[in-house]
Amino acid sequence: MVLFIKLSPGGLFIMHIRYAYSRGNNYYYQRKIPRDLLRHYAGSSHIKINLKTDDLKKVTKHVSMINTQYESIWASLRKDQDNANSFIKLRIPGLGGDTKKRKTFDSIQLSALIHECKNKDDDVRWLLALQIDLGCRLAEVTGLALSDLRLNVGLPYVSIQPHPWRVLMTNSSKRNVPLVGVSLWAAYKIVESAKRRQLYAFPRYTNGGQCKANSA
């Protein structure tokens, strides 16, 4: 937390800038990720952003903007979780009795997967890398428009929204998800490699008429 003190005609003026701290000539934004949303951030416990300024007025403005963006994103993630959890109380006799629980990847397996994605470094691996840190459904990622990857903003994110070639499962599935970790790397790769007038993030699987998520 930054404690900003300056002299004013009435005496000392003290202002607290929450979620900000200084290091060297720059200020940084840092905020703890809510515990109930940690699964969306692949091991990260805090959001940390270099504000690239030592001007306290700009710091205050940037912190306020980033807080608003993250709180909107977190509200959207919670809404999506709540809609999914609404079916937990529904009981179907014998449901799951003949199935085996799928094990999740551990940190070593995820690290190996991320390493191989970066080593191969092609559009198929970018699709997989996006999923690793976004936690999105396969069709949601496969059917992204190139413009859904919002990188030229203070807080890069992907806009999950319906398109003519790919609808979403529910209305609440529409959301903005921050790009972090390997998903941010993949998003930059997709945008940097895009051809002129390319509309889709993954033209291998998507065109104006359909999204071939099953093929992916």
Salt bridges, closest charged atoms under 4 A:
ASP36 OD2 - ARG78 NE 2.79
GLU71 OE2 - ARG31 NH1 3.05
ASP121 OD2 - LYS189 NZ 3.14
ASP122 OD2 - ARG125 NH2 2.62
ASP123 OD2 - ARG204 NE 2.76
GLU140 OE2 - ARG137 NH1 2.81
GLU140 OE1 - ARG175 NH2 2.82
ASP148 OD2 - HIS163 NE2 2.76
